[in-house]
């Protein structure tokens, strides 16, 4: 599962609670999850943030919320 927000000044908002909900579903189903980028219009804890396009991907990596599928062998995919 790959999740990310839109990167345009007219982008639809991305709510962080949605991202976390999708991540939780991925974990329950043991499906890999990668958060690729925040959205230009980003909502967290009910507050709207306007983010610069150049930081969307790097900030998503810093969230450290990716999940990698666990194989029967114990390895991750």
mmCIF file of the C-alpha atoms, coordinates in Angstrom:
data_MODEL
# 
_entry.id   MODEL 
# 
loop_
_atom_site.group_PDB 
_atom_site.id 
_atom_site.type_symbol 
_atom_site.label_atom_id 
_atom_site.label_alt_id 
_atom_site.label_comp_id 
_atom_site.label_asym_id 
_atom_site.label_entity_id 
_atom_site.label_seq_id 
_atom_site.pdbx_PDB_ins_code 
_atom_site.Cartn_x 
_atom_site.Cartn_y 
_atom_site.Cartn_z 
_atom_site.occupancy 
_atom_site.B_iso_or_equiv 
_atom_site.pdbx_formal_charge 
_atom_site.auth_seq_id 
_atom_site.auth_comp_id 
_atom_site.auth_asym_id 
_atom_site.auth_atom_id 
_atom_site.pdbx_PDB_model_num 
ATOM 1  C CA . UNK A 1 1  ? 0.000  0.000   0.000  1.00 0.00 ? 1  UNK A CA 1 
ATOM 2  C CA . UNK A 1 2  ? 1.421  3.381   -0.964 1.00 0.00 ? 2  UNK A CA 1 
ATOM 3  C CA . UNK A 1 3  ? -0.111 6.531   0.517  1.00 0.00 ? 3  UNK A CA 1 
ATOM 4  C CA . UNK A 1 4  ? 0.608  10.189  -0.151 1.00 0.00 ? 4  UNK A CA 1 
ATOM 5  C CA . UNK A 1 5  ? -0.994 13.577  -0.448 1.00 0.00 ? 5  UNK A CA 1 
ATOM 6  C CA . UNK A 1 6  ? -1.311 15.843  -3.467 1.00 0.00 ? 6  UNK A CA 1 
ATOM 7  C CA . UNK A 1 7  ? 1.348  18.463  -4.162 1.00 0.00 ? 7  UNK A CA 1 
ATOM 8  C CA . UNK A 1 8  ? -0.337 21.509  -5.656 1.00 0.00 ? 8  UNK A CA 1 
ATOM 9  C CA . UNK A 1 9  ? -1.594 24.773  -4.227 1.00 0.00 ? 9  UNK A CA 1 
ATOM 10 C CA . UNK A 1 10 ? -5.130 23.590  -5.072 1.00 0.00 ? 10 UNK A CA 1 
ATOM 11 C CA . UNK A 1 11 ? -4.522 20.123  -3.585 1.00 0.00 ? 11 UNK A CA 1 
ATOM 12 C CA . UNK A 1 12 ? -7.243 18.412  -1.605 1.00 0.00 ? 12 UNK A CA 1 
ATOM 13 C CA . UNK A 1 13 ? -6.394 18.189  2.092  1.00 0.00 ? 13 UNK A CA 1 
ATOM 14 C CA . UNK A 1 14 ? -4.720 15.082  3.480  1.00 0.00 ? 14 UNK A CA 1 
ATOM 15 C CA . UNK A 1 15 ? -5.729 14.263  7.028  1.00 0.00 ? 15 UNK A CA 1 
ATOM 16 C CA . UNK A 1 16 ? -3.000 12.494  9.019  1.00 0.00 ? 16 UNK A CA 1 
ATOM 17 C CA . UNK A 1 17 ? -5.611 10.442  10.872 1.00 0.00 ? 17 UNK A CA 1 
ATOM 18 C CA . UNK A 1 18 ? -6.585 8.914   7.502  1.00 0.00 ? 18 UNK A CA 1 
ATOM 19 C CA . UNK A 1 19 ? -2.959 7.961   6.859  1.00 0.00 ? 19 UNK A CA 1 
ATOM 20 C CA . UNK A 1 20 ? -2.663 6.306   10.263 1.00 0.00 ? 20 UNK A CA 1 
ATOM 21 C CA . UNK A 1 21 ? -5.968 4.493   9.770  1.00 0.00 ? 21 UNK A CA 1 
ATOM 22 C CA . UNK A 1 22 ? -4.780 3.029   6.461  1.00 0.00 ? 22 UNK A CA 1 
ATOM 23 C CA . UNK A 1 23 ? -1.474 2.048   8.103  1.00 0.00 ? 23 UNK A CA 1 
ATOM 24 C CA . UNK A 1 24 ? -3.323 0.276   10.925 1.00 0.00 ? 24 UNK A CA 1 
ATOM 25 C CA . UNK A 1 25 ? -5.416 -1.639  8.374  1.00 0.00 ? 25 UNK A CA 1 
ATOM 26 C CA . UNK A 1 26 ? -2.229 -2.643  6.522  1.00 0.00 ? 26 UNK A CA 1 
ATOM 27 C CA . UNK A 1 27 ? -0.649 -3.932  9.723  1.00 0.00 ? 27 UNK A CA 1 
ATOM 28 C CA . UNK A 1 28 ? -3.749 -5.966  10.592 1.00 0.00 ? 28 UNK A CA 1 
ATOM 29 C CA . UNK A 1 29 ? -3.671 -7.551  7.112  1.00 0.00 ? 29 UNK A CA 1 
ATOM 30 C CA . UNK A 1 30 ? 0.151  -7.886  7.135  1.00 0.00 ? 30 UNK A CA 1 
ATOM 31 C CA . UNK A 1 31 ? 0.379  -5.769  3.979  1.00 0.00 ? 31 UNK A CA 1 
ATOM 32 C CA . UNK A 1 32 ? 3.369  -3.505  3.424  1.00 0.00 ? 32 UNK A CA 1 
ATOM 33 C CA . UNK A 1 33 ? 2.642  0.211   3.835  1.00 0.00 ? 33 UNK A CA 1 
ATOM 34 C CA . UNK A 1 34 ? 4.695  3.188   2.654  1.00 0.00 ? 34 UNK A CA 1 
ATOM 35 C CA . UNK A 1 35 ? 3.880  6.819   3.382  1.00 0.00 ? 35 UNK A CA 1 
ATOM 36 C CA . UNK A 1 36 ? 5.406  8.590   0.366  1.00 0.00 ? 36 UNK A CA 1 
ATOM 37 C CA . UNK A 1 37 ? 4.558  12.238  0.942  1.00 0.00 ? 37 UNK A CA 1 
ATOM 38 C CA . UNK A 1 38 ? 2.533  14.664  2.946  1.00 0.00 ? 38 UNK A CA 1 
ATOM 39 C CA . UNK A 1 39 ? 0.043  16.812  1.060  1.00 0.00 ? 39 UNK A CA 1 
ATOM 40 C CA . UNK A 1 40 ? 0.522  20.507  0.398  1.00 0.00 ? 40 UNK A CA 1 
ATOM 41 C CA . UNK A 1 41 ? -2.651 20.991  2.449  1.00 0.00 ? 41 UNK A CA 1 
ATOM 42 C CA . UNK A 1 42 ? -2.153 18.787  5.479  1.00 0.00 ? 42 UNK A CA 1 
ATOM 43 C CA . UNK A 1 43 ? -4.400 18.335  8.511  1.00 0.00 ? 43 UNK A CA 1 
ATOM 44 C CA . UNK A 1 44 ? -3.074 17.067  11.832 1.00 0.00 ? 44 UNK A CA 1 
ATOM 45 C CA . UNK A 1 45 ? -4.938 17.225  15.142 1.00 0.00 ? 45 UNK A CA 1 
ATOM 46 C CA . UNK A 1 46 ? -7.632 19.372  13.507 1.00 0.00 ? 46 UNK A CA 1 
ATOM 47 C CA . UNK A 1 47 ? -5.178 22.043  12.340 1.00 0.00 ? 47 UNK A CA 1 
ATOM 48 C CA . UNK A 1 48 ? -4.511 22.784  8.628  1.00 0.00 ? 48 UNK A CA 1 
ATOM 49 C CA . UNK A 1 49 ? -0.891 23.237  7.557  1.00 0.00 ? 49 UNK A CA 1 
ATOM 50 C CA . UNK A 1 50 ? 0.341  24.597  4.207  1.00 0.00 ? 50 UNK A CA 1 
ATOM 51 C CA . UNK A 1 51 ? 3.554  22.752  3.368  1.00 0.00 ? 51 UNK A CA 1 
ATOM 52 C CA . UNK A 1 52 ? 6.155  23.518  0.743  1.00 0.00 ? 52 UNK A CA 1 
ATOM 53 C CA . UNK A 1 53 ? 6.222  21.006  -2.099 1.00 0.00 ? 53 UNK A CA 1 
ATOM 54 C CA . UNK A 1 54 ? 9.968  20.463  -1.756 1.00 0.00 ? 54 UNK A CA 1 
ATOM 55 C CA . UNK A 1 55 ? 9.649  18.973  1.760  1.00 0.00 ? 55 UNK A CA 1 
ATOM 56 C CA . UNK A 1 56 ? 6.643  16.677  1.324  1.00 0.00 ? 56 UNK A CA 1 
ATOM 57 C CA . UNK A 1 57 ? 8.576  13.438  0.710  1.00 0.00 ? 57 UNK A CA 1 
ATOM 58 C CA . UNK A 1 58 ? 11.399 14.056  3.184  1.00 0.00 ? 58 UNK A CA 1 
ATOM 59 C CA . UNK A 1 59 ? 8.946  14.878  5.975  1.00 0.00 ? 59 UNK A CA 1 
ATOM 60 C CA . UNK A 1 60 ? 6.961  11.700  5.265  1.00 0.00 ? 60 UNK A CA 1 
ATOM 61 C CA . UNK A 1 61 ? 10.136 9.623   5.681  1.00 0.00 ? 61 UNK A CA 1 
ATOM 62 C CA . UNK A 1 62 ? 10.780 11.384  9.012  1.00 0.00 ? 62 UNK A CA 1 
ATOM 63 C CA . UNK A 1 63 ? 7.365  10.251  10.287 1.00 0.00 ? 63 UNK A CA 1 
ATOM 64 C CA . UNK A 1 64 ? 8.809  6.683   10.513 1.00 0.00 ? 64 UNK A CA 1 
ATOM 65 C CA . UNK A 1 65 ? 5.410  5.035   10.050 1.00 0.00 ? 65 UNK A CA 1 
ATOM 66 C CA . UNK A 1 66 ? 6.200  2.666   7.167  1.00 0.00 ? 66 UNK A CA 1 
ATOM 67 C CA . UNK A 1 67 ? 5.415  -1.000  7.729  1.00 0.00 ? 67 UNK A CA 1 
ATOM 68 C CA . UNK A 1 68 ? 6.994  -3.918  5.914  1.00 0.00 ? 68 UNK A CA 1 
ATOM 69 C CA . UNK A 1 69 ? 5.173  -7.210  5.505  1.00 0.00 ? 69 UNK A CA 1 
ATOM 70 C CA . UNK A 1 70 ? 6.451  -9.984  7.726  1.00 0.00 ? 70 UNK A CA 1 
ATOM 71 C CA . UNK A 1 71 ? 7.131  -13.241 5.941  1.00 0.00 ? 71 UNK A CA 1 
ATOM 72 C CA . UNK A 1 72 ? 6.693  -16.690 7.500  1.00 0.00 ? 72 UNK A CA 1 
ATOM 73 C CA . UNK A 1 73 ? 10.493 -16.943 7.561  1.00 0.00 ? 73 UNK A CA 1 
ATOM 74 C CA . UNK A 1 74 ? 10.613 -13.913 9.883  1.00 0.00 ? 74 UNK A CA 1 
ATOM 75 C CA . UNK A 1 75 ? 12.100 -11.668 7.195  1.00 0.00 ? 75 UNK A CA 1 
ATOM 76 C CA . UNK A 1 76 ? 10.417 -8.452  6.084  1.00 0.00 ? 76 UNK A CA 1 
ATOM 77 C CA . UNK A 1 77 ? 9.378  -7.560  2.550  1.00 0.00 ? 77 UNK A CA 1 
# 
